[in-house]
């Protein structure tokens, strides 16, 4: 065994990781599985009063005592009250849904 004090090629060990580090979800390099439908209409716009209606009446915080199924049912009920010609309902719902979330759920 040759020991050369000038040679600094000692093996380096990475910092130890806990089980939490291995199980922790990461979104780096992951694409969203939610893809909005293509809208043929060029002037598609959700009015600000519609967004305000969702923000005012259909908010979900993600708390334990909140019912996510009831939130979705109420959200869809609001979405079904209006129609935009040449735009499918899913396109409208997918664009409005983030406005129904706040705090932990966002």
PyMOL commands that set and color helices and strands:
alter all, ss='L'
color gray80, all
select helices_A, chain A and resi 19-23+48-57+68-79+89-100+103-105
alter helices_A, ss='H'
color red, helices_A
deselect
rebuild
show_as cartoon
